Amino acid sequence: MFHVSCFMMQLIAFIIFIISLVAILVMVGKKIPVLITLPQNGSHGFKKPAVVLRVQKKWNSVHFHLFEKQMLLHKVLSFIKVWTLKIETKIDQLLHGIRKKAQELDKKVKNKK
C-alpha cells in the first residue's frame, strides 16, 4: 500500500515536471524570433536625446572628479594618521621617561627619610 502511494506521488511530480518543461519550451519558442531581431552588440537601437547625453556626460565627469577628490582626501588623511601615530609614540616615550624619573625621585626621597 505504501509503495503504491509513493509511486503515485512520484508519478504526479514527474507529470508536473514534464508539463512545466513543455510550457517553458513553448514560451522560449515563441520568443526566439523576437530575440533574433535584437541587435547583437547590445545596443537597443534608440538614440538618446541631446539633453540626456549632456546630463549623462556632466554626471560622469562630476562623478570622476568626486572620486579623484576622495582619493586625494584618502591620501591626506592617511598621511595625517601616520604622523599622528608617530607623534603619539614620541609622546608616549617621553611620558615613560618622565614617569621613570619620578619613580626614581620618589625612591630617593623615601630612602632619605
C-alpha positions in Angstrom: 0.0 0.0 0.0 2.8 2.4 0.9 4.6 1.6 -2.4 1.5 2.5 -4.4 1.1 5.9 -2.8 4.8 6.6 -3.1 4.7 5.6 -6.8 1.6 7.9 -7.3 3.4 10.8 -5.7 6.4 10.3 -7.9 4.2 10.0 -11.0 2.4 13.2 -10.2 5.6 15.1 -9.6 7.0 13.7 -12.9 3.9 14.8 -14.8 4.1 18.3 -13.2 7.8 18.5 -14.2 7.0 17.5 -17.8 4.1 20.0 -18.1 6.4 22.8 -16.7 9.2 21.8 -19.1 6.8 21.9 -22.1 5.4 25.3 -21.0 8.9 26.8 -20.8 9.9 25.4 -24.2 6.7 26.8 -25.7 7.4 30.3 -24.2 11.0 30.2 -25.4 9.9 29.0 -28.8 7.6 32.0 -29.2 10.3 34.5 -28.1 13.1 33.2 -30.3 12.0 35.2 -33.4 11.9 38.4 -31.4 15.3 37.6 -29.8 16.8 37.1 -33.3 15.7 40.6 -34.4 17.5 42.3 -31.5 20.9 43.8 -32.3 23.9 41.6 -31.5 26.1 44.4 -30.0 23.9 45.1 -27.0 22.6 48.5 -28.1 18.8 49.0 -28.2 18.7 50.9 -31.4 17.3 54.1 -29.9 19.2 57.4 -29.9 19.3 59.3 -26.7 18.2 62.9 -26.8 20.9 65.6 -26.7 19.7 66.8 -23.3 20.1 63.3 -21.8 23.6 62.9 -23.3 24.7 66.3 -21.9 23.4 65.4 -18.4 24.9 62.0 -18.6 28.3 63.5 -19.6 28.2 66.1 -16.8 27.3 63.4 -14.3 30.1 61.2 -15.4 32.7 64.0 -15.2 31.4 65.1 -11.8 31.4 61.5 -10.5 35.0 61.0 -11.7 36.2 64.3 -10.2 34.5 63.3 -6.9 36.3 60.0 -7.0 39.6 61.9 -7.6 38.9 64.2 -4.7 38.1 61.3 -2.5 41.4 59.6 -3.4 43.3 62.8 -2.6 41.4 63.1 0.7 42.2 59.5 1.5 45.9 60.1 0.9 45.9 63.3 3.0 44.1 61.6 5.9 46.4 58.6 5.7 49.4 61.0 5.9 47.9 62.8 8.9 47.2 59.4 10.6 50.8 58.2 10.1 52.2 61.5 11.5 49.7 61.4 14.4 50.8 57.9 15.3 54.5 58.9 15.2 53.8 61.9 17.4 51.8 59.7 19.8 54.7 57.2 20.0 57.2 60.0 20.8 54.9 61.5 23.5 54.5 58.0 25.0 58.3 57.6 25.2 58.7 61.0 26.8 56.0 60.3 29.3 57.5 56.9 30.1 60.9 58.6 30.7 59.2 61.2 33.0 57.4 58.5 35.0 60.7 56.6 35.4 62.5 59.7 36.7 59.6 60.5 39.0 59.7 57.0 40.5 63.5 57.3 41.0 63.0 60.6 42.8 60.3 59.0 45.0 62.7 56.2 45.9 65.5 58.7 46.8 63.1 60.7 48.9 61.9 57.6 50.7 65.5 56.4 51.3 66.4 59.8 52.8 63.6 59.6 55.4 
